[in-house]
Amino acid sequence: MIDRVALARSFNWDVAEIYLARDAWRKLYVRQPASDLTFEEYLNMMVSAGLRPSKVGKRKGQFHLARYNDEGAYSIQTCRFVPQEENQKERKEGYQQDPDFRALASKLAFARVRKICPHCGKSAAPGMFGRWHGDKCKERMT
């Protein structure tokens, strides 16, 4: 159990920033389960880079924890904080064309919960259902 208040005081940050950092650190293990970077190492790397958790994120001008050559697990030796734009440039070219990536994306797409329109009987993802079916379905209008 982490004492977020004490940790925030030790880094001179807000408690909310500790929550942001914890969420970002956990996401590393979703992308690379073999990673061995501890939460304290993650925070210390952030401090060494002169960053605060509020500057780490996906938006332009923020920073990412990037792996060298975009390969392997996250560890103290294999990664560093870089600007978001630089991290995007470093990613492997054509990774979306990799058959493994395409198979995983397809598997995730088919696993999504779909809704069936009561008016036309078509199956649609929730976002598309809300946009084109249900009360907005063309079949209902006729």
N, C-alpha and C positions, 0 to 999 in steps of 0.2 A: 504494500500500500504506500502510495506516495503522499507525502505531506506537501501539497501544492502551495500552501501559504508560505511555509518555510523555504521551499525551493524558489518561489517568486522573490522572496526577500534576499536570498543569497545571490541571485542574478540581478537584483534591482529591477525586476519586471513586474507587471500586473499578473494576478492569478489567471486572468483570462488568456494571457499570452502563454502561460504554462499549458492550459487546455489546448490551445492552437498547436503548440509544439508537440504535445502528446499525440494528437490526432494525426499530424503529419508524419511523425515517427512510426506510428502503427501502420500507416499506409505503405511504408517501405516493405513491410513483411507480407503485404498482400501481393505486391509486385514481385518480390524476391523472397520467398519463405526461407531460403538458406542463409539469409543475412544474419550477421552476429553483432551488429552495431547496437550498443546499449543506449538507453534513453539519456543517461548522463554523458556518454560520449557524443551523442547527437547534439545535446545542449552546448557542450564544450566546443565542438566544431563550429557551432553557430556563433558563439562568443569570439572564437579565434578569427572568424571571418568578419567580425565587426557588425554582426546582424542581430536583429531581434525577431521573435516569431512573427510579428506583424509584417515583416518584410519578406517572409518566405511564403510563396504561394504560386498560383497559376497565372496571375495577371501580369501584363507587361510592366516591366520595371521591378518585378519581384525576383526572388532567387529560388533555385532548385538545388536539391542535393543530387549531384550527378556522379555517375560512375565513369571512370576512365574507360574509353573505348566502348561505352554503353554495354558492358559485358559483366557477367558475374554477380555475385551477391554484394550487398552493401556492407562494408567493414571500414574500420578506421583508416586502412591503407588504400582502399580502392575508390574512395569518393571524396568530393569536395563541393562546396557551395559555389555555384556559378549563376550569372544572370539567366533568367528564363529564356531569353532570345538565343543565347549561346548554347544552352542545353538543347533547344530545338534543332539547332544547326548540327549538333554532334550526333543526334540519333541516327541509327542505321538507315541508310537509304533503302527504300524498297521493302521495309519490314512488313508492310501491309500486303505485299505480294507473296510473302512466305506462305507455303501451303499450311503450315502449322497454325499461323496467325489466322488465316482465312477459315480454317476448320473450327478453331475456337470461337471466332466471331459468329460463324454460322450456328454453332451449337448454342451459344448464348441467345441468338435471335430466336431460334425455335423454342427455347425454354421459357421465353417471356409469356406471361399470362395474356391471353387474347380474349376479346369480347365478341359476341355474336350480335349483330344488329337484328332486332325483332321485326324490322320492316322489310329488309332485303335479304336477310340470312347470311350476309357476308361476315367473315371473320376479320378482325382488325386489332392492331395493338392499341392500348388505351389512348395514346395521344392522337392517333388517327381516328379512332372511334369518336372521340369528343369533337373532332374537327369535321368529320364527314358523315357520321352515322347517328343513331339515336334520334333525337328530336330534329336533327338537321338533315336526315336522310332524304335523298331525292325521291325514293320510292314512297315515303310517307307523304310527300308533297303532292303526288299524283293521285 
